[in-house]
């Protein structure tokens, strides 16, 4: 019998290096293998498993029979194969410290290191022996260490470690950014003067950390350039494995930035609460405006004299103003608006600039600057115009004696450092839209309040206090964020950051309205009208009956379902309010469709009036109309649904 090749291994080789003694049986050798903590494989010259040990079965989870006579490649994954091992042995006589990956029975994998050698006979390889060490824990430890290192590199906080002798032994990238002091100038020395000019506070912090294990407080810090700031500082005692004090961990951050983040969080919570309240108010206001809007249309046909028409025109104008105010509230609270599409900044600024040139005082000079090859954004064109126009109006009001209004658009790459300073920012490519003025600036004492709903300095006749709140809400719903630069007496700049569209999305073409007068008159069809507002119910009933429809009314969802059951063969269409106590619109629609699946239903809502087709199908609706809407809108929708 030929001698097997001798090969290096991090453990004592279980394989004989010379002809085995006839006194050692195969069973004794296998028993010895079972005592070893590493995986042992005996492979044939063509790569089939001939024998394994207990560690192989325990670590990989297979039964002994599941190994035998199977190709080794069934277990080698994501890296090397048997052919690779065999070639290495043929070339250099062994395989040493070869990293690989083994497949376990449960589908998981283990990172291993393989050492292998083979018996030779007449220059040909015989059986191959493999000693396989499990290095999965080491790999996990290395991966965890890399993750921790990455976190330390990206962390904006200054992380400093000081040994018990008072010397700095670790100075993070965050510390370099915060203080402007590179690590090589800080490590091996006492705490630099930038961490505090009061030695008594630093001594007290160190004493508390050593005696109680921690210290928290504020320190007057500075950068290497002399810029002073207040740092929130946390000191903690680190111990070694035996529990003895080893070093002191110091974590510092700019107190102004942390307070800004906290204020932003609280402001978002306040706006959410106010938004919920305002959404309810908006719904009720729309229900109040709905019968007024329909009644104006009804009286227009009855009162033909000029004075009556003038009064009705004034009423209609005020209803539209109220409707616009409610629309702003809804935009602020829930982002009501059409589906998003690609918005070109040239077009956006062009529309706003045309309006500004025509409507703003001549004493205000407009400047527009757009970067070449500016990427588009994905959003709502109308809402984007509303954002820029609201900011322009505020700029106009800040320049009572005239000045310069500047619109600027540039591409802006938000990196991790910048994103860390903005609570809602994420790294990536943005388009930055800036609206700047040379006006009076914003006083420091009200800067934190200007984005709060209903806050205004313009007086009740000139502002609702919803402009900037609406702007902020729209920007956030588009995945963007807003920053402000202002100095009292020197003007302000609002910077709107919106994610750039990653790929061009063709905007849907608006449907061309028919030049023919659409048909709205009824032909005697029966409509079930359901609304919990009795005033809305009465006015809509009269308007529909006047237009040639038969109308059945119900004051809630339960009554609507009951009435539909009793008149199921007569009813051609159902119109229902979506928000009602008890059985609401969607629930009532589902109940009606169980009785008659094909009955068309139109919803009315004081809230979201632009759902997508998938939402409409899920609700079982053909259309949804926003309140308030006039008679013509309702009649046209009815006719379209009935004629489908």
C-alpha positions in Angstrom: 0.0 0.0 0.0 1.4 3.4 -1.0 2.0 6.1 1.6 -0.5 9.0 1.8 0.8 12.5 1.2 1.8 14.5 4.3 -0.1 17.8 4.5 -0.1 20.8 6.8 -3.1 21.4 9.1 -4.0 23.8 11.9 -4.8 20.6 14.0 -2.9 17.4 14.4 -3.5 15.3 11.3 -5.8 12.3 11.9 -4.3 10.6 8.9 -1.3 8.3 8.9 1.9 9.6 7.3 3.3 6.2 6.7 1.9 2.7 6.0 -0.6 2.1 8.8 0.1 -0.7 11.3 -1.9 -3.8 10.7 -2.8 -3.6 14.4 -5.0 -0.5 13.8 -8.4 -1.5 12.5 -10.6 0.7 10.3 -13.2 0.8 13.1 -10.5 2.1 15.6 -9.5 4.8 13.1 -13.1 5.9 12.7 -13.6 6.0 16.5 -10.5 8.2 16.7 -12.0 10.5 14.1 -15.3 10.8 16.1 -13.3 12.2 19.0 -12.0 15.1 16.9 -13.8 18.5 17.0 -13.3 19.1 13.2 -15.1 17.6 10.2 -13.4 14.6 8.7 -14.2 13.4 5.2 -12.8 10.5 3.3 -13.4 10.9 -0.5 -12.9 8.7 -3.5 -10.6 9.7 -6.3 -13.6 10.9 -8.3 -15.1 12.9 -5.4 -17.7 10.7 -3.7 -18.0 10.6 0.1 -16.8 7.3 1.6 -16.7 8.1 5.3 -17.4 10.9 7.7 -17.1 11.5 11.4 -19.4 12.6 14.2 -18.5 16.3 14.0 -19.5 16.3 10.3 -22.9 15.0 11.1 -23.4 17.2 14.1 -22.3 20.5 12.5 -24.0 19.9 9.1 -27.1 18.0 10.3 -27.1 15.1 8.0 -27.5 11.4 8.9 -24.5 9.1 8.1 -26.4 7.5 5.2 -27.1 10.9 3.7 -23.4 11.5 3.2 -22.3 8.1 1.8 -21.7 7.8 -1.9 -22.8 11.3 -2.6 -20.6 13.8 -4.5 -18.7 16.2 -2.3 -20.0 19.0 -4.6 -23.5 18.4 -3.2 -22.1 20.0 0.0 -19.6 22.5 -1.4 -21.5 25.8 -2.3 -20.8 29.4 -3.4 -17.1 28.9 -3.7 -14.8 26.0 -4.6 -15.7 22.5 -5.9 -14.1 19.0 -5.8 -12.3 19.6 -9.1 -10.5 22.6 -7.5 -9.3 20.5 -4.5 -8.2 17.6 -6.7 -6.2 19.9 -9.0 -4.4 21.5 -6.0 -3.4 18.2 -4.6 -2.2 17.0 -8.0 -0.1 20.2 -8.4 1.4 20.8 -5.0 0.5 17.6 -3.1 -2.0 19.2 -0.6 -4.6 21.8 0.1 -3.9 24.1 3.0 -6.1 26.7 4.7 -8.6 26.8 1.8 -11.7 28.9 2.7 -15.0 27.3 1.5 -18.7 27.2 2.3 -20.6 24.0 3.2 -24.4 23.5 2.8 -26.2 22.3 6.0 -29.3 20.1 5.9 -31.6 22.9 7.0 -30.5 25.1 4.1 -28.1 27.3 6.0 -24.3 27.5 5.3 -21.1 27.3 7.3 -17.9 29.1 6.5 -15.1 26.6 6.8 -11.3 26.1 6.2 -10.2 22.9 4.4 -6.9 21.1 4.7 -6.6 18.0 2.4 -4.2 15.3 1.2 -4.4 12.1 -0.7 -2.9 8.6 -1.0 -1.0 8.0 -4.2 -0.5 4.8 -6.1 1.7 4.6 -9.2 1.5 8.4 -9.6 -2.3 8.4 -9.5 -4.4 9.9 -6.7 -6.2 7.4 -4.5 -8.5 8.3 -1.6 -8.6 11.9 -0.4 -8.7 12.9 3.2 -10.1 16.3 4.3 -9.9 18.0 7.7 -12.5 20.8 7.8 -12.5 23.5 10.5 -15.7 25.5 11.2 -14.9 29.2 11.0 -18.6 30.5 10.9 -18.3 32.3 14.2 -15.1 34.0 13.1 -16.8 35.2 9.9 -19.7 36.5 11.9 -17.4 38.3 14.3 -15.5 39.9 11.4 -18.8 41.0 9.7 -20.0 42.5 13.0 -16.7 44.3 13.5 -17.0 45.7 9.9 -20.5 46.9 10.7 -19.4 48.5 13.9 -16.5 50.2 12.2 -18.8 51.5 9.5 -21.2 52.9 12.1 -18.4 54.6 13.9 -17.1 56.2 10.6 -20.6 57.5 9.7 -21.7 58.6 13.2 -22.0 62.3 13.5 -21.4 62.2 17.2 -17.8 62.7 18.5 -16.8 59.4 20.1 -13.6 59.7 22.2 -11.9 57.1 24.5 -9.5 58.2 27.2 -7.3 55.9 29.1 -7.0 56.0 32.9 -3.9 58.1 32.6 -5.9 60.8 30.8 -4.6 60.3 27.3 -6.8 60.0 24.2 -6.6 56.5 22.7 -9.5 56.8 20.2 -10.7 59.8 18.2 -13.6 59.0 15.8 -14.4 60.5 12.4 -17.3 62.3 14.0 -14.9 64.0 16.4 -12.8 65.1 13.5 -15.8 66.6 11.8 -17.2 68.2 14.9 -14.0 69.8 16.2 -11.9 70.0 13.0 -9.0 68.2 14.7 -7.6 65.1 12.9 -7.1 61.9 14.9 -3.3 61.9 14.7 -3.2 65.2 16.5 -5.5 64.1 19.3 -4.4 60.4 20.0 -1.7 60.0 22.7 -2.3 63.4 24.2 -4.6 64.8 27.0 -8.1 66.0 26.0 -7.6 68.9 23.6 -8.7 72.4 24.7 -11.5 72.3 22.2 -13.5 70.0 24.6 -13.8 72.7 27.2 -12.1 75.7 28.6 -13.2 75.0 32.2 -10.9 72.4 33.7 -13.1 72.1 36.8 -16.0 70.7 34.8 -13.8 68.2 33.0 -12.3 67.1 36.3 -15.7 66.7 37.8 -16.9 64.7 34.7 -13.9 62.4 35.0 -14.4 62.0 38.8 -18.1 61.0 38.4 -17.4 58.6 35.6 -14.7 56.8 37.7 -16.8 56.8 40.9 -20.4 56.2 39.6 -19.8 54.9 36.1 -21.3 57.8 34.2 -21.6 61.6 33.9 -24.0 63.7 31.7 -23.9 67.4 31.1 -23.2 70.3 28.8 -19.8 71.6 27.9 -18.7 74.8 26.2 -16.8 73.5 23.2 -15.1 75.1 20.2 -13.7 74.1 16.8 -10.1 74.5 15.8 -11.2 77.6 13.9 -12.6 79.2 17.0 -16.3 78.6 16.5 -17.9 78.1 19.8 -20.9 75.8 20.6 -22.5 73.9 23.4 -22.1 70.2 23.4 -24.2 67.6 25.1 -21.6 65.3 26.7 -22.0 61.7 28.1 -19.1 60.0 29.9 -19.1 56.3 30.7 -16.6 54.0 32.5 -15.5 51.0 30.4 -14.2 47.9 32.2 -12.1 45.0 31.1 -13.1 41.3 31.1 -12.2 41.0 34.8 -14.4 44.0 35.8 -11.5 46.4 36.4 -11.7 50.0 35.1 -10.0 50.2 31.8 -10.9 53.5 30.1 -13.5 56.3 29.8 -15.9 56.6 26.8 -16.9 60.2 25.9 -19.7 60.9 23.4 -20.3 64.6 22.5 -22.8 66.1 20.1 -23.8 69.7 19.1 -26.6 70.5 21.5 -28.2 72.9 18.9 -28.5 70.2 16.3 -30.0 67.6 18.8 -32.4 70.2 20.0 -33.3 71.0 16.4 -34.1 67.3 15.7 -36.2 67.1 18.9 -38.1 70.3 17.9 -38.7 68.9 14.4 -40.1 65.7 16.0 -42.4 67.6 18.3 -43.5 69.9 15.5 -44.4 66.9 13.3 -46.5 65.4 16.2 -48.3 68.8 16.7 -49.0 69.0 13.0 -50.4 65.5 12.9 -52.8 66.2 15.8 -53.9 69.5 14.2 -54.2 67.8 10.9 -56.6 65.2 12.3 -58.7 68.0 13.8 -58.6 70.1 10.6 -59.5 67.1 8.4 -62.7 66.6 10.4 -63.5 70.3 10.2 -62.9 70.2 6.4 -65.3 67.3 6.0 -68.0 69.1 7.9 -67.5 72.3 6.0 -67.8 70.5 2.7 -71.1 69.0 3.8 -72.3 72.6 4.7 -71.1 74.0 1.3 -72.6 71.1 -0.8 -76.3 72.1 -0.6 -75.4 75.8 -1.0 -73.6 75.1 -4.2 -76.5 73.0 -5.7 -79.1 75.6 -4.5 -77.2 78.4 -6.3 -77.4 76.4 -9.6 -81.2 75.8 -9.0 -82.0 79.5 -8.4 -79.9 80.6 -11.4 -82.5 79.0 -13.6 -85.5 80.5 -11.7 -84.3 84.0 -11.0 -83.5 85.7 -14.4 -83.3 89.4 -13.3 -79.9 91.0 -13.2 -80.0 91.9 -9.5 -80.7 88.2 -8.6 -78.0 87.0 -10.9 -75.5 89.4 -9.4 -76.3 88.3 -5.9 -76.1 84.6 -6.9 -72.8 85.3 -8.6 -71.4 86.8 -5.3 -72.7 83.8 -3.4 -71.0 81.4 -5.9 -67.8 83.4 -5.6 -67.8 83.1 -1.8 -68.6 79.3 -2.0 -65.6 78.9 -4.3 -63.4 80.8 -1.9 -64.6 78.6 0.9 -64.0 75.6 -1.2 -60.4 76.7 -1.9 -59.8 77.2 1.8 -61.1 73.7 2.5 -59.0 72.3 -0.3 -55.9 73.9 1.3 -56.8 72.3 4.7 -57.2 68.9 3.0 -53.9 69.3 1.1 -52.2 70.1 4.4 -53.8 67.2 6.3 -54.0 64.3 3.9 -52.3 65.3 0.6 -55.4 65.2 -1.6 -54.3 65.5 -5.2 -54.1 63.7 -8.6 -51.7 60.9 -9.4 -48.0 62.0 -9.7 -46.3 62.4 -13.0 -43.0 63.7 -14.3 -42.6 67.4 -13.6 -40.1 69.3 -15.7 -38.6 72.2 -13.7 -38.4 74.4 -16.8 -42.2 74.1 -17.2 -42.8 74.5 -13.4 -40.8 77.7 -13.1 -42.1 79.0 -16.4 -45.8 78.9 -15.2 -44.9 80.6 -11.9 -42.7 83.2 -13.5 -45.5 84.2 -15.9 -47.9 84.7 -13.1 -45.3 86.7 -11.0 -44.5 89.0 -13.9 -48.2 89.8 -14.5 -49.5 89.9 -10.9 -46.6 91.2 -8.7 -45.7 94.9 -8.3 -43.3 96.3 -10.9 -41.0 97.3 -8.1 -40.1 93.6 -7.6 -37.5 92.4 -10.0 -37.7 88.6 -10.9 -34.6 86.6 -11.6 -34.8 82.9 -12.8 -31.8 80.6 -12.8 -31.9 76.9 -13.9 -29.0 74.6 -14.1 -28.4 72.9 -17.4 -29.6 69.3 -17.9 -31.6 69.4 -14.7 -33.4 66.1 -13.9 -37.2 66.1 -13.5 -39.0 65.3 -10.4 -41.9 62.9 -9.9 -44.9 64.7 -8.4 -48.1 66.7 -8.8 -47.5 69.7 -11.1 -50.4 71.7 -9.6 -49.2 71.1 -6.0 -45.6 71.9 -7.0 -46.8 75.2 -8.5 -48.7 75.9 -5.3 -45.5 75.3 -3.3 -43.4 77.8 -5.3 -46.2 80.3 -5.7 -46.9 80.3 -1.9 -43.2 81.0 -1.3 -43.2 83.7 -3.9 -46.2 85.4 -2.3 -44.5 85.4 1.1 -41.4 86.9 -0.6 -43.6 89.6 -2.2 -45.1 90.5 1.2 -41.7 90.8 2.7 -40.6 93.3 0.1 -43.2 96.1 0.5 -40.9 98.7 -1.0 -39.7 96.4 -3.8 -36.6 94.3 -4.2 -35.4 91.2 -6.0 -37.2 87.8 -6.1 -34.9 85.0 -7.3 -36.0 81.5 -8.4 -33.2 79.0 -8.7 -33.1 75.3 -9.5 -30.0 73.1 -9.2 -29.2 69.4 -8.9 -28.0 68.5 -5.4 -26.4 65.3 -4.1 -27.3 64.7 -0.5 -24.6 62.7 1.2 -24.7 60.9 4.6 -23.3 63.9 6.4 -25.9 66.3 5.1 -28.7 63.8 5.6 -27.7 63.3 9.2 -28.4 67.0 9.9 -31.9 66.9 8.3 -34.4 64.6 10.0 -36.4 63.8 6.9 -33.5 63.6 4.4 -32.1 60.5 2.8 -28.9 60.3 0.8 -29.3 60.5 -3.0 -29.8 62.9 -5.9 -32.3 65.8 -5.3 -33.4 68.8 -7.1 -33.1 72.0 -5.0 -35.7 74.7 -5.7 -34.8 78.0 -4.0 -37.0 81.0 -3.6 -35.0 84.0 -2.3 -35.9 87.6 -1.6 -34.2 90.8 -0.4 -36.9 91.7 2.0 -37.2 92.2 5.7 -36.2 88.7 6.8 -37.9 86.7 9.5 -37.5 87.7 13.2 -35.7 85.1 15.3 -38.5 84.8 17.8 -41.1 83.6 15.2 -38.9 81.4 13.0 -39.9 78.2 14.8 -43.6 79.1 14.4 -44.0 80.0 10.8 -44.7 76.4 9.7 -47.4 75.9 12.3 -50.9 75.8 10.9 -53.0 79.0 11.2 -50.0 81.0 12.3 -49.7 84.3 10.4 -48.3 87.8 10.8 -50.4 89.3 8.0 -53.6 89.9 9.8 -57.0 88.2 9.2 -57.7 90.0 6.0 -54.5 88.9 4.2 -53.6 85.4 5.4 -55.1 82.2 6.6 -51.9 80.9 8.2 -52.0 77.8 6.1 -49.6 78.8 3.3 -46.3 77.5 4.8 -48.0 74.6 6.6 -49.5 73.5 3.3 -46.1 74.0 1.6 -44.3 71.8 4.2 -47.0 69.1 3.9 -46.8 68.9 0.1 -43.0 68.7 0.2 -43.0 65.9 2.8 -45.6 63.9 0.9 -43.3 64.1 -2.2 -40.4 62.6 -0.2 -38.6 66.0 0.2 -37.6 68.4 2.9 -37.3 72.2 3.4 -34.6 74.4 4.8 -34.6 78.1 5.6 -31.9 80.7 5.5 -32.9 84.1 6.8 -31.4 87.2 8.5 -33.5 90.0 9.9 -33.2 93.0 7.6 -31.4 91.0 4.8 -34.0 88.7 3.3 -34.8 85.0 3.3 -34.2 81.9 1.2 -36.4 78.9 1.3 -34.7 75.8 -0.2 -37.1 73.0 -1.3 -35.3 69.6 -1.8 -37.2 67.1 -3.9 -36.0 63.6 -5.0 -34.9 63.6 -8.6 -36.8 61.2 -10.9 -34.6 58.2 -11.4 -36.1 57.5 -14.8 -38.3 59.5 -17.1 -42.0 58.6 -16.6 -44.2 59.8 -19.4 -47.0 62.0 -18.1 -50.4 60.9 -19.1 -52.0 63.0 -21.8 -55.1 64.9 -20.5 -58.2 63.7 -22.2 -59.6 66.2 -24.6 -63.0 67.5 -23.6 -65.8 67.0 -26.1 -66.7 70.1 -28.0 -70.4 69.0 -27.9 -72.6 69.9 -24.9 -72.6 66.7 -22.8 -76.0 65.1 -22.1 -77.1 65.5 -18.5 -80.8 65.1 -18.5 -82.4 62.0 -17.0 -84.8 59.6 -18.7 -86.8 58.6 -15.8 -84.1 56.4 -14.2 -84.4 55.7 -10.5 -81.6 56.8 -8.2 -81.1 55.7 -4.5 -79.5 58.7 -2.7 -77.9 58.0 0.7 -76.5 60.8 3.0 -76.6 61.4 6.7 -76.9 65.2 6.1 -80.6 65.9 5.6 -80.0 69.3 4.0 -77.6 67.7 1.4 -80.2 65.0 0.8 -83.1 67.4 0.2 -81.3 69.7 -2.1 -79.7 66.9 -4.2 -83.1 65.2 -4.4 -84.8 68.3 -5.8 -82.0 69.0 -8.3 -82.1 65.4 -9.6 -85.9 65.3 -9.8 -85.8 68.6 -11.7 -83.4 67.0 -14.2 -85.7 64.0 -15.0 -84.7 61.4 -12.4 -86.8 59.5 -9.9 -85.1 59.7 -6.4 -85.3 57.5 -3.4 -83.6 58.7 -0.2 -82.0 57.1 2.8 -80.5 58.9 5.9 -77.8 56.2 6.7 -76.2 53.0 5.4 -78.6 50.6 7.2 -81.7 52.4 5.8 -80.0 52.4 2.3 -79.5 48.7 2.3 -83.0 48.0 3.6 -84.5 50.3 0.9 -82.4 48.7 -1.8 -83.6 45.2 -0.8 -87.2 46.3 -1.0 -86.8 48.1 -4.4 -84.0 46.1 -6.0 -85.6 45.7 -9.3 -86.4 49.5 -9.7 -83.1 51.1 -8.8 -80.7 52.0 -11.6 -77.9 53.8 -9.7 -76.8 54.4 -6.1 -75.2 57.6 -4.9 -73.8 57.5 -1.3 -71.8 59.6 1.1 -68.6 57.8 2.0 -68.4 58.9 5.6 -71.5 58.2 7.7 -72.1 56.9 11.2 -72.9 53.3 11.6 -72.7 51.5 8.2 -70.5 53.8 6.1 -70.4 54.2 2.4 -67.9 51.4 1.5 -69.6 49.0 3.9 -73.1 49.8 2.5 -71.7 49.4 -1.1 -70.4 46.0 -0.2 -73.7 44.9 1.2 -75.6 46.2 -1.8 -73.3 44.4 -4.2 -74.0 41.1 -2.4 -77.7 41.7 -3.4 -77.0 43.0 -6.9 -73.3 42.8 -8.0 -73.8 44.8 -11.2 -75.5 47.9 -9.7 -73.4 51.0 -10.3 -72.4 53.1 -7.3 -71.1 56.7 -7.2 -69.5 57.9 -4.0 -69.4 61.5 -2.6 -66.7 62.6 -0.1 -65.5 65.6 1.7 -62.0 64.1 1.8 -60.0 62.3 -0.8 -61.6 62.8 -4.2 -58.7 61.5 -6.5 -58.4 57.7 -5.8 -56.7 55.6 -8.4 -58.6 52.9 -10.4 -57.4 50.1 -8.1 -58.9 52.0 -5.0 -62.2 52.6 -6.9 -62.5 48.9 -7.7 -61.7 47.9 -4.1 -64.4 50.2 -2.9 -66.9 49.0 -5.5 -67.4 52.4 -7.0 -67.6 53.7 -10.6 -66.7 57.3 -9.6 -66.2 59.4 -6.5 -67.2 63.1 -6.4 -65.7 65.6 -4.1 -67.9 67.9 -2.0 -68.9 70.5 -2.6 -69.7 70.1 -6.3 -72.3 71.8 -8.4 -75.3 70.3 -10.1 -73.6 70.1 -13.5 -70.8 68.0 -12.1 -73.2 65.6 -10.4 -75.5 65.3 -13.4 -72.6 64.7 -15.8 -71.2 61.9 -13.6 -74.6 60.2 -13.4 -75.1 60.3 -17.1 -71.6 58.9 -17.8 -72.1 56.0 -15.4 -75.6 55.1 -16.7 -74.5 55.3 -20.3 -71.4 53.0 -19.8 
